[in-house]
Structures are given as C-alpha cells and as structure tokens.
Amino acid sequence: MVSPGFALPISFRRARVGFDALDPDVFSRWLMARVAIEVWHYGGPVDRVVVPRPAGVVESVTVLDHMAGGPGTHPAATLDALAGPDCPDRYFVITVHTNQSVAPVAGLPANLPPEVAAMVAGMVRPIQRLAVLVRRNDAGGRSRWWAWGLPYEVDPRTQVPKAAPEWRPAPWRSGGAGPLDASELFAPLRAAVVPPDGAVAAVIGAPPAMARPQVSVKHGVLPDAEATPTSARSLAEAAFRALAPLAIADDAEGPYALRVRGRAYESWCLGPDTGVDRDELLRWICTGQRTQADGVAVIERVRRGNNPPRPSLAITAELGGEVMTCTGPIQRSSPAALVPRVAWSPAYPVPVGGLWLGVLPGGVFVNRGPLAEA
C-alpha cells in the first residue's frame, strides 16, 4: 500500500560505489565498514534502508527522510516500494538500545568528599547500544534474513562512543549460523524490519537533482613545524590544528575538508547543505582534479545525545589505506570554544571499493573562491 492523503513524496538518495553492489558478501562488508565509521564520527549509525542496484549504484532512504512521508507509514514497506520487484536484496541499518543509563549528574561541588564523588561517578554508566545490519533476500518467493550487530557504548557525560572491535553475526539467535526466518529475529528488531499486514509505504519521489554546490578553497603549504602526514591519525591531527577554530565557531559554514599532497594542502569549505552526496563531493576534491590527493580529512560540528544535544567536533581522515576518526565534546570558554580532549577510533581499513581517495566522482562542482582565513 502507498501512503494515502496529502503526504508529500520523499526523495531517496542515490550514490555510487566502486564495486559490484549486487554481491551480497562484498556489499555487506562494505556497509559494515561504513557503519563502523559512522558510529565514531556521528556517535551512532545513520539509520536507513538501502537497496543495491546494478552498475555500482546504491539507493537509500534515511529514517529522518521516511518520517516526512506522513503518519502511519512503515520503513519496511517503504523499502519494498523503493526496491521494486526486480531487487531481491534489501538492507536495514538501525540502532538498538540494549539498556538504559542513569542520567549524568552535573554541577557537583568541587569539594565533594572523594567517597561520595566516586559513588556518584559509579552511577553514571555508559549507555550501551547496538548498531544492527539486516539483510533480507526475497529470492524464490521466500524471505530469508541475515543479521549482524556492532555493540558500542556512549559516555553519558561526553556522548563520545566506544565501539566493539568487530561485528558479530546474529548475536540474539541461539544455534548455528545461516539465514534466519522472520520468527527468529528478536521482537523489537522484527517490528522494525518486517512489514506488518497492510503496512503503508511512503510515496517515493525522484532523487534530488545533482546540484553544483559552490565550494570554496584556500591553498597553502604546511608550516615547517608541521610534519608531513603519513597516517590517517597524523592527518586528522593536522586537520584539527588547521580547521578546528573554523569548525567550532558559532558562525561555522562547514563541514570542512583538508586535502594534502605531500606538504601542499587545500582547505575546503563544503557548506552546511551542498545538496549532493557528501562522498561524491569529497571524491571530486581528492580525485576529480588535476592531481591525486595523498589524503583527506573531513571535520565538522555535530550534535550528540539529548536533553539537550551536546555539540561535538568530529574528524574522519583517510590516508595510507586506513580510515581513522577522532571526536570530542565542544566546551564554551568565553570568548572562545574549545575541544579539550578527544577520543580516537581504531584504524579501520578503507572499505572495499574505496571511500574517497582514488574513487572517481559522478559530478562536477564549482569553486566559489578562497576560504576565509582561520
């Protein structure tokens, strides 16, 4: 069924990958790698439904997009409408809260007795969550399911995540590996990914037209005191030193990207809403110009948690075949904002098919001039 009434059509997102998206093993590994990076960069995965297409094309609808489809719609029904009858494989990326945490206590007196402070600190437990990837295959007139989970914790004070080292297949199922029936999915997951009888799909409109965002850039050479980045971590550190003041300012126009080739760098302002796929824009910055980049880092201000959401800085860098993210809460210290401490993700291998470096973009973009000095 399609959503009735006057609900407006929602747009789906279309992107390209550098491999055969119809290979379920390769595609699942790629999506797992992307979600693991998102957990660190954003504090959790971007919940969405995903459809792989021929020629390395991927289409998706995020949960936020789906909510605009009107009341009574179900993401699983929307996924079926997006996939159509010719696509047997469909994917879900969702977040599951595995327990609740005692709310953090703020504003404790500095002279609190140590034993009392320790007791209160013990009450503030990390929030445990699970990033879940579900694959559904409808070949042969029967639905079969595969599921993987990536457990991670979120510090309730800082909202900084801590991810598990690897994905675990079907952690909620007893018995051996292999495809699942819908009845074997635990109830909250089943409710999210199995469309109930009479489920209503949001109206799917066309993907947004490929825009030509006007990005800006500043060129330069790393200072003598700055070592040439040789790893994803050292590039993220260089991006922090170069662009953190811009990214955390109240009037930030970011996200921002730092592109390096040897000791030459380019600082790019991507703008708050480019209207195009972020990966495509970064690929053009890295690859779609006259020279290939050695590495690139994207730095932006994100909001994590609730009551109220806390501003944080997140940096993800790619260099030397690896991807690494650092993140930390932004603190206000008049007249400037500061990021006094950061947490580092593991060094992940670049996802199959590439992330930004060496992947040809599908669009052409316009430079609107120099980026203001930091």
Secondary structure, DSSP 8 states (H G I E B T S, - for coil): -B--TT---B--EEEE-SS-TT-HHHHHHHHHHHHHHHHHHHSS---EEEEEEGGGEEEEEEHHHHHTT-TTB-HHHHHHHHH-TT--EEEEEEEEE------------TT--HHHHHHHHHH---EEEEEEEEEEE-GGG--EEEEEEEEEEE-TTT--EEE-SS-EE-TT--S-SS-B-GGGS-HHHHHHHS--TT-BB--B---------EEEEEEEE--TTS----SHHHHHHHHHHHHHHHHHSTT----EEEEEETTEEEEEE--S--SS-HHHHHHHHHTSSSS--SEEEEEEEEEESSSS-EEEEEEEEEETTEEEEEEEE-EEETTEEE----EE---EE--TT-SSTT---S---EEEEE----
